[in-house]
Amino acid sequence: MHIPRFLKKWILSCIVITVFPVLLSAMDKTYEIPIIVVKYFPVKGDLIDISVTGDWGKSLSFTQQKVDSISNRLVDVLGNASRYRAYKNSSAKPGVHYTVLKTYEYYEPLPTIVSGKRKVPMTDYVSIVKKINGQEWIEKNGVKEIWVWGYDGGKVGLWESNMAGPYGDVSNSDRDSNDLPLFSSTYTLYHYNYQRGLSEAMEDHMHQIEAVLNSVDGRDTTDEKNWASLLFWGKYVGSDISHKIIVPHCGWAHYPPNAVKDYDWKNQSYVESDIEDWQPDGTGKKVRMNSDRWNSSSIDWFTLWMQSLPGVGHQLSYKGEPLNNWWMFIGDYDGAKKAGERLVKKK
């Protein structure tokens, strides 16, 4: 049957407008992450009360400035770190984009609860979320993360990251289902310590990414002896049950490709690593590198690692099937879980 040219063009335009964006939406999408920042400053006059914090007694104004500076830098650094191979492509788009919707500031100690598992009280995250009316922020305003600024100092227990939602708690915590209010949407709470800096705050996010990707990839339900065969932990990280680097692929937060111990970010020993050209089948080009590649800096290491995750515009595949944009699991965890997505794109 002959189809007029104008009709062919109309059909093609319909395909481009309706089908093509659907196919590419998850792969080329930058996921928005609205956040709420909550700060706890127990004060004694113009100073932070060191009897409460245990190790921080500087002025309130200095502490406020430090917290604001790190929070602002963290928003920018995390967005930049989600740009797939930006070290090769200056126009790379971010996988996630953070926006602060609201900031709360309290001049009182962190709320705590007595925990039989710990020598010190545990931070009461339920009270914090209720205090800021978290349910409205999360369910009506789409908030996906809550950033809590406080302290440790041997005075309180904390989790670097904690999650709650309809698909459970996948976080760098003990994954207690009762230590955060449960709402209809998933959210992650990060607890930062203003005695520390940007590196430690960024590391909290590194560990959360690792926890989520390991969960999506099935490590939580895989026999430990088979971890080395998993797509993320075995083939991307290059590790196994030991958590050490068995094959110098991309490493993880504590272990760059040449690391031999935790936090070995300044190791000058050289290895051949394919982190800049990682391919799931191991055929990526290997480059000789040591800590000079990330300036012996934990922040630069975290950035290199995140920018190597399959993100916007990647063309990676595994066993003939395309990989997902892995930032989907950080930016839209509920959507990904509801769709049954894995690290390899669902057919």
C-alpha positions in Angstrom: 0.0 0.0 0.0 1.3 3.4 -1.0 1.6 5.9 1.9 1.8 9.6 0.9 5.0 11.3 1.8 3.3 13.8 4.2 1.7 10.9 6.0 5.1 9.2 6.4 6.5 12.4 7.9 3.6 12.7 10.3 4.0 9.1 11.4 7.7 9.5 11.9 7.2 12.7 13.9 4.8 10.9 16.2 7.3 8.1 16.8 10.1 10.6 17.6 7.8 12.7 19.9 6.1 9.9 21.8 8.3 6.7 21.6 11.9 7.9 21.4 11.8 10.2 24.6 10.2 7.3 26.5 13.1 5.0 25.6 15.7 7.6 26.5 14.0 9.3 29.5 15.7 7.1 32.1 19.0 7.0 30.3 19.3 10.8 29.7 17.5 12.1 32.7 19.0 14.3 35.4 17.1 13.3 38.6 16.1 16.2 40.9 16.7 15.6 44.6 15.0 18.3 46.8 16.5 18.4 50.3 15.8 19.8 53.7 18.7 20.9 55.9 18.3 20.6 59.7 21.0 22.1 62.1 21.3 21.5 65.8 23.5 24.0 67.7 23.4 23.5 71.5 24.6 26.9 72.7 26.1 28.3 75.9 26.2 32.0 75.4 27.9 32.7 72.1 29.6 29.3 72.0 28.6 25.8 71.1 28.3 23.9 74.4 31.2 21.5 74.4 29.7 19.7 77.4 27.0 18.6 75.1 29.0 18.0 71.9 32.0 16.4 73.5 34.5 17.8 71.1 33.3 21.1 69.7 33.1 24.4 71.6 33.8 27.0 69.0 31.6 30.1 68.5 28.1 29.8 67.2 28.8 32.1 64.3 31.9 30.2 63.2 30.0 26.9 63.4 27.1 28.3 61.4 29.5 29.6 58.7 31.3 26.2 58.5 28.0 24.3 58.2 26.6 26.6 55.6 29.8 26.5 53.6 30.0 22.7 53.6 26.3 22.3 52.8 26.6 24.7 49.8 29.8 23.0 48.5 28.3 19.6 49.0 25.3 20.5 46.8 27.7 21.5 44.0 30.3 18.7 44.5 27.7 15.9 44.5 26.1 17.3 41.3 29.4 17.6 39.6 30.4 14.1 40.7 27.4 12.6 39.0 28.6 13.8 35.5 29.5 10.6 33.7 33.2 10.7 32.8 33.3 14.5 33.0 37.1 14.1 33.3 37.0 13.2 29.6 33.8 15.1 28.5 33.5 18.7 29.8 29.9 18.9 28.6 28.7 15.8 30.5 25.3 16.2 32.2 24.8 15.4 35.9 22.9 12.3 36.9 21.4 14.1 39.9 20.8 17.7 40.8 20.3 18.9 44.4 18.2 21.8 45.6 17.7 23.0 49.2 14.0 23.7 49.8 14.1 24.7 53.4 16.6 25.0 56.3 15.7 24.6 60.0 18.1 25.7 62.8 17.7 24.8 66.4 19.8 26.0 69.4 19.4 22.9 71.4 20.9 19.4 71.7 20.0 16.7 69.3 17.0 14.7 70.5 18.1 11.3 71.7 16.7 8.0 72.9 18.3 5.4 75.2 19.6 2.4 73.3 20.5 -0.8 75.0 22.9 -1.6 72.2 25.1 1.5 72.8 27.0 3.1 75.6 25.6 6.5 74.7 22.1 7.6 73.7 21.1 7.2 70.0 20.0 10.2 67.9 16.2 10.2 67.8 15.6 10.5 64.1 11.9 10.0 64.5 11.6 13.2 66.6 13.7 15.2 64.2 11.6 14.2 61.2 8.4 14.9 63.1 9.7 18.3 64.3 10.1 19.6 60.8 6.8 18.1 59.6 8.7 15.7 57.4 5.6 13.9 56.1 4.4 17.0 54.4 7.8 17.8 52.9 8.3 14.2 51.6 4.8 13.3 50.5 3.6 16.7 49.2 6.8 18.5 48.2 8.9 15.6 46.9 11.7 15.9 49.4 14.1 12.9 48.9 16.8 13.7 51.4 17.1 15.3 54.9 20.6 16.6 55.8 21.0 16.8 59.6 24.0 18.7 61.1 25.0 17.8 64.6 27.9 16.2 66.5 29.3 13.0 67.9 32.1 13.5 70.3 31.3 10.3 72.1 28.1 11.8 73.3 25.5 10.4 70.9 25.1 7.6 68.4 24.4 8.4 64.8 24.1 6.8 61.4 25.9 8.3 58.4 22.9 7.5 56.3 19.4 6.1 57.1 16.5 5.3 54.8 12.8 4.7 55.1 10.1 4.1 52.6 7.7 1.5 51.0 10.7 -0.6 49.7 12.5 -0.8 53.0 15.7 0.6 54.5 18.8 0.3 52.3 21.4 2.4 54.0 24.7 2.6 55.9 22.9 1.8 59.2 21.7 -1.2 61.1 18.5 -0.9 59.0 16.1 -0.8 61.9 12.6 -0.3 60.3 11.5 1.7 63.3 14.1 4.4 63.6 12.5 6.7 61.0 8.9 7.5 60.3 7.5 5.5 57.4 5.8 7.5 54.6 4.4 6.7 51.2 7.7 7.8 49.5 11.3 6.8 50.2 13.6 9.4 51.7 17.2 9.2 53.0 18.5 11.0 56.1 22.2 11.9 56.3 23.7 12.8 59.7 26.8 15.1 59.4 29.2 16.1 62.1 30.4 19.7 62.1 33.6 18.7 63.8 34.4 17.1 60.4 34.5 18.5 56.9 33.4 18.2 53.3 35.3 14.9 52.8 33.4 13.1 55.6 30.0 14.5 54.4 30.8 13.3 50.9 31.9 9.9 52.1 28.4 9.5 53.7 27.0 9.7 50.2 29.6 7.4 48.8 28.6 4.7 51.3 24.9 5.2 50.6 25.5 4.8 46.9 27.4 1.6 47.6 24.6 0.3 49.8 21.9 1.0 47.2 23.8 -0.4 44.2 24.8 -3.5 46.1 21.1 -4.0 47.1 19.8 -3.5 43.6 22.5 -5.9 42.3 21.4 -8.6 44.8 24.5 -8.7 47.0 22.3 -8.7 50.1 20.8 -12.1 49.1 23.9 -13.6 47.4 26.2 -16.1 49.1 29.4 -14.2 50.2 31.6 -16.6 48.2 29.9 -15.4 45.0 30.3 -11.6 45.6 33.3 -11.4 43.2 31.0 -12.4 40.3 28.4 -9.6 40.9 28.2 -6.8 38.4 28.7 -4.0 40.9 30.8 -5.3 43.7 32.8 -7.8 41.7 33.1 -6.2 38.2 32.8 -2.5 38.9 34.5 -2.3 42.4 36.8 -5.3 41.9 36.3 -6.8 45.3 34.9 -9.8 47.1 33.9 -10.8 50.7 37.2 -9.4 51.9 36.2 -5.8 50.8 39.8 -5.5 49.5 40.7 -4.8 45.9 41.1 -8.2 44.2 41.2 -6.8 40.7 42.0 -3.1 40.2 38.9 -2.0 38.6 37.1 1.1 40.1 37.4 0.5 43.8 35.1 1.9 46.5 35.0 4.7 49.1 37.8 3.4 51.3 39.8 1.5 48.6 41.0 3.2 45.4 42.2 0.6 42.8 45.8 0.6 44.3 44.7 0.5 48.0 45.9 -2.2 50.4 44.0 -0.9 53.5 41.1 1.3 54.5 41.3 5.0 53.7 44.4 4.4 51.6 43.8 7.5 49.5 47.5 8.6 49.4 49.0 5.3 48.3 51.8 6.0 45.7 52.1 2.5 44.5 51.1 2.0 40.8 48.5 -0.4 39.4 46.9 -0.8 36.0 43.2 0.2 36.4 40.4 0.5 33.9 38.3 3.0 36.0 38.4 5.6 33.2 37.2 3.2 30.6 35.4 0.6 32.7 33.5 -2.0 30.7 31.4 -4.7 32.5 33.2 -7.5 30.5 36.6 -6.3 31.7 37.8 -5.2 28.2 38.2 -1.5 29.2 41.5 0.1 28.6 43.8 0.0 31.6 46.0 2.9 32.6 48.9 3.0 35.0 47.9 5.2 38.0 48.5 5.9 41.6 47.2 8.5 44.1 48.6 11.3 41.9 45.5 10.6 39.7 43.2 11.9 42.5 45.8 14.3 44.0 46.0 12.1 47.1 42.7 13.7 48.0 39.7 11.8 49.3 37.3 14.4 47.7 39.0 14.0 44.3 38.9 10.3 44.7 35.2 10.2 45.5 34.6 12.5 42.5 36.5 10.2 40.1 34.7 7.2 41.4 31.2 8.7 41.1 31.9 10.1 37.7 32.8 6.6 36.5 29.4 5.2 37.4 27.2 4.5 34.4 25.4 7.8 34.0 23.7 10.1 31.5 24.8 9.4 28.0 26.8 6.2 28.7 26.8 3.4 26.1 27.7 0.5 28.3 26.2 -3.0 28.0 26.5 -6.3 29.8 26.0 -9.6 28.1 24.3 -7.8 25.2 21.9 -5.8 27.3 22.3 -2.0 28.0 23.1 -0.9 31.5 20.7 1.5 33.2 21.7 5.0 34.2 22.7 4.0 37.8 21.8 7.4 39.2 18.2 6.4 38.7 18.5 4.4 42.0 19.7 7.4 43.9 17.4 10.0 42.3 14.2 7.9 41.9 14.5 4.8 44.1 10.8 4.2 44.3 10.3 4.5 40.6 13.1 2.1 39.9 11.9 -0.4 42.4 8.3 -0.1 41.2 9.4 -0.8 37.6 11.5 -3.7 38.7 14.7 -2.2 37.3 18.1 -3.6 37.9 21.6 -2.4 37.0 21.0 -3.9 33.6 18.1 -2.3 31.9 14.8 -4.3 32.2 13.7 -5.7 28.9 
